[in-house]
Amino acid sequence: MYVDELTTLKNKEFVNISKRIKDPDFDTKLKNMSYTIFISSADLHYFLSRILFYHHIYPYSFFEAQQCIELYLKSFIKYANHNEIPNRIHDLEELLNQCRLLDKNRNYPFLHSSRISTICHRFNPFYEIPRYPAGNFIPNTGPGFLFPTDIYPLDLFVFEMRNILPLPETHSDIFKDYHFDLHQCFENFPDWVETFKYDNINFL
């Protein structure tokens, strides 16, 4: 079996065997990383969030949404100050406060709006809820979901952040097929592409 083959390789360095190590240069790499790398990763989480949501897998959709928002906020931190190292945290409200501190002149009204505060508050718990699912079964305390409207705040967040954080024309872009060809990447799942685009403000 394939798993037996992997077992024989687990102590060696092969591309299909992951090896978790503490990288002593991690902070240096993070400091030198472009904000665009964070956006690319955020957009893949956004894609997955919409697919899961429209298949009614809500907690994990919102986990992906939380990851998307986290990475966009960290991308702004890098965009506002390339040498800034985003805090290694997952709390969206704390990251939003860091973004607001960097935007001292309030050049980006959305970052200081009640809308983004509400969005961060809505998705913030979902870094933990799907990972510790016992909380989902406590009567009258679990999260509720409205279909399809609960995905729209995430759509709006991405729309506003992409107006703040432009990608270079040569950079791969999930919203422009000539840079990020969704049909080619997911050619076996054409409905996923249509689901991602469906009623999405980012494609209007």
C-alpha positions as CSV (number, residue, x, y, z in Angstrom):
1,M,0.0,0.0,0.0
2,Y,1.0,3.6,-0.6
3,V,0.9,4.3,3.1
4,D,3.5,1.6,3.7
5,E,5.8,3.2,1.1
6,L,5.4,6.5,2.9
7,T,6.3,4.8,6.2
8,T,9.7,3.7,4.9
9,L,10.4,7.3,3.8
10,K,9.1,9.2,6.9
11,N,12.6,9.8,8.3
12,K,14.0,11.0,5.0
13,E,13.6,14.2,3.0
14,F,11.2,13.7,0.2
15,V,8.7,16.2,-1.3
16,N,5.7,14.1,-0.4
17,I,6.7,13.7,3.2
18,S,6.3,16.8,5.3
19,K,8.8,17.5,8.1
20,R,7.8,20.1,10.7
21,I,10.8,22.0,11.8
22,K,11.3,25.3,13.5
23,D,12.8,27.6,11.0
24,P,15.3,30.0,12.7
25,D,14.9,32.4,9.8
26,F,11.1,32.5,9.9
27,D,10.9,36.1,11.2
28,T,13.4,37.2,8.6
29,K,11.4,35.6,5.8
30,L,8.2,37.1,7.2
31,K,9.8,40.5,7.3
32,N,10.9,40.3,3.7
33,M,7.7,38.8,2.4
34,S,5.5,40.9,0.0
35,Y,1.9,41.7,1.0
36,T,0.9,40.0,-2.3
37,I,1.8,36.6,-1.0
38,F,-0.7,37.0,1.8
39,I,-3.4,38.1,-0.7
40,S,-2.8,35.0,-2.8
41,S,-3.2,32.7,0.2
42,A,-6.2,34.7,1.4
43,D,-8.0,34.3,-1.9
44,L,-7.7,30.6,-1.9
45,H,-9.3,30.5,1.6
46,Y,-12.0,32.8,0.2
47,F,-12.6,30.4,-2.7
48,L,-13.0,27.4,-0.3
49,S,-15.2,29.4,2.0
50,R,-17.7,30.1,-0.7
51,I,-17.7,26.5,-2.0
52,L,-18.3,25.1,1.4
53,F,-21.0,27.7,2.2
54,Y,-23.0,26.9,-0.8
55,H,-22.8,23.2,0.1
56,H,-24.2,24.1,3.5
57,I,-21.0,23.1,5.4
58,Y,-21.2,26.2,7.4
59,P,-18.7,25.9,10.3
60,Y,-15.8,25.0,8.0
61,S,-16.9,27.6,5.5
62,F,-16.6,30.2,8.3
63,F,-13.2,28.7,9.4
64,E,-12.0,29.4,5.8
65,A,-13.6,32.8,6.0
66,Q,-11.7,33.6,9.2
67,Q,-8.5,32.5,7.6
68,C,-9.2,34.7,4.6
69,I,-9.9,37.8,6.7
70,E,-6.8,37.1,8.9
71,L,-4.5,37.0,5.9
72,Y,-6.0,40.1,4.3
73,L,-5.5,42.0,7.5
74,K,-1.9,40.8,7.7
75,S,-1.5,41.7,4.0
76,F,-2.5,45.3,4.9
77,I,0.1,45.3,7.7
78,K,2.8,44.4,5.2
79,Y,1.4,46.8,2.7
80,A,1.4,49.7,5.1
81,N,4.9,49.0,6.4
82,H,6.9,46.4,4.5
83,N,9.2,45.9,7.5
84,E,6.4,45.2,9.9
85,I,6.0,41.7,11.0
86,P,2.4,40.8,11.6
87,N,1.7,39.4,15.0
88,R,1.5,35.6,15.1
89,I,-2.1,35.8,16.3
90,H,-5.4,34.8,14.9
91,D,-7.7,37.3,16.6
92,L,-9.3,39.3,13.9
93,E,-10.2,42.2,16.1
94,E,-6.7,42.6,17.4
95,L,-5.3,42.4,13.9
96,L,-7.8,45.1,12.8
97,N,-6.6,47.3,15.6
98,Q,-3.1,46.9,14.4
99,C,-4.2,47.9,10.9
100,R,-5.9,51.0,12.2
101,L,-2.8,52.0,14.1
102,L,-0.8,51.8,10.9
103,D,-3.4,53.9,9.1
104,K,-3.0,56.9,11.4
105,N,-4.2,59.4,8.8
106,R,-7.4,57.3,8.1
107,N,-6.5,57.0,4.4
108,Y,-8.7,53.9,4.2
109,P,-12.2,54.6,5.7
110,F,-13.3,51.0,5.5
111,L,-10.6,50.0,8.0
112,H,-12.2,52.4,10.5
113,S,-15.8,51.6,9.7
114,S,-18.4,49.8,11.8
115,R,-18.9,47.4,8.9
116,I,-15.4,45.9,9.2
117,S,-15.7,45.7,13.0
118,T,-18.9,43.7,12.6
119,I,-17.4,41.4,10.0
120,C,-14.4,40.7,12.2
121,H,-16.7,40.1,15.2
122,R,-18.9,37.7,13.2
123,F,-16.1,35.5,11.9
124,N,-13.6,35.8,14.7
125,P,-14.8,32.7,16.8
126,F,-14.5,30.4,13.8
127,Y,-10.8,30.0,14.2
128,E,-11.7,27.7,17.2
129,I,-15.3,26.5,16.7
130,P,-14.6,23.9,13.9
131,R,-11.4,22.8,15.6
132,Y,-13.1,22.2,19.0
133,P,-16.6,21.1,17.8
134,A,-17.9,20.2,21.3
135,G,-19.1,23.8,21.6
136,N,-21.4,23.4,18.6
137,F,-23.6,21.0,20.6
138,I,-24.3,23.2,23.6
139,P,-28.0,24.1,23.4
140,N,-28.9,27.8,22.5
141,T,-25.2,28.9,22.4
142,G,-24.1,27.6,19.0
143,P,-23.7,29.8,16.0
144,G,-26.6,30.3,13.6
145,F,-26.4,30.7,9.8
146,L,-28.6,32.4,7.3
147,F,-28.5,31.1,3.7
148,P,-27.4,32.7,1.5
149,T,-27.0,36.1,3.1
150,D,-24.3,35.1,5.6
151,I,-21.7,34.9,2.9
152,Y,-22.2,38.4,1.7
153,P,-20.3,40.1,4.5
154,L,-17.2,38.1,3.5
155,D,-17.8,39.1,-0.1
156,L,-18.0,42.7,0.9
157,F,-14.8,42.5,3.0
158,V,-12.8,41.0,0.2
159,F,-14.2,43.6,-2.2
160,E,-13.2,46.5,0.0
161,M,-9.8,45.1,0.9
162,R,-9.0,44.5,-2.8
163,N,-9.7,48.2,-3.4
164,I,-7.2,49.0,-0.7
165,L,-4.6,46.4,-1.7
166,P,-4.1,46.4,-5.5
167,L,-2.2,43.6,-7.1
168,P,0.4,44.3,-9.7
169,E,-0.9,43.6,-13.2
170,T,1.6,40.8,-13.7
171,H,0.5,39.0,-10.5
172,S,-1.8,36.0,-10.4
173,D,-5.3,37.2,-9.5
174,I,-8.2,34.9,-8.6
175,F,-10.7,37.4,-10.0
176,K,-9.1,37.7,-13.4
177,D,-9.2,34.5,-15.4
178,Y,-6.3,35.6,-17.6
179,H,-4.0,35.6,-14.5
180,F,-5.6,32.8,-12.5
181,D,-7.5,30.4,-14.7
182,L,-10.1,28.9,-12.5
183,H,-11.5,26.8,-15.2
184,Q,-8.1,25.2,-15.8
185,C,-7.3,24.7,-12.1
186,F,-10.6,23.2,-11.4
187,E,-11.5,21.7,-14.8
188,N,-13.0,18.6,-13.1
189,F,-15.2,20.7,-10.9
190,P,-16.7,23.4,-13.2
191,D,-19.6,23.9,-10.8
192,W,-17.1,25.1,-8.2
193,V,-16.0,27.9,-10.4
194,E,-19.6,28.9,-11.0
195,T,-20.4,28.7,-7.3
196,F,-17.5,30.9,-6.5
197,K,-18.7,33.5,-9.0
198,Y,-22.4,33.2,-8.2
199,D,-24.0,36.4,-6.9
200,N,-20.5,37.6,-5.9
201,I,-19.9,41.3,-5.7
202,N,-16.3,40.8,-6.8
203,F,-17.4,39.7,-10.2
204,L,-20.1,42.3,-10.8
